[in-house]
Amino acid sequence: MGLPISSSRFLEILDESLYGLIVEPPIDKFRGSYNDGLRPAVCPFYCSRNGYQDELIWAAAWLHKATKATYYWNYVTRNIHSVDSVFAEFGWDAKHAGINILLSKFVLDSSLFRTNADKFVCSVLPESPTKSVTYSPSMYVCYIIK
């Protein structure tokens, strides 16, 4: 009996047109933020303030990396300009820095992604002259200096 195939490997070996039929529809079908329906329970503690478009692009970029399916890359390139070019934010509500770092690996000749990725990395390095965060004694990022 063979070893079970991982889901990412399974998706890699599927014919791309068949894969599109399986996965394509949900990525952009149900638009909205989770706090639209849960606002009293989640706000102000986990209230999304940046919207959800960055999460869709973040997810599509990772799906493209995992599957090499052009559908996801096309989604990223069609929608990347709908998010702010904020470079120094990465967390549960903002994926901008992560998007720039991940996309700079795909498109090495793109100065926009690489520049923003470099800015983010320099903004969090402890010895960087452009550092925009402070650290606790145990080296956890404490907050962003505004």
Secondary structure as UniProt FT lines:
FT   HELIX           7..13
FT   HELIX           16..23
FT   HELIX           25..28
FT   HELIX           35..42
FT   TURN            43..45
FT   HELIX           53..67
FT   HELIX           70..79
FT   HELIX           80..82
FT   HELIX           96..106
FT   TURN            108..109
FT   HELIX           111..124
FT   TURN            126..127
FT   TURN            129..130
FT   STRAND          133..135
FT   TURN            137..138
FT   STRAND          141..144
//
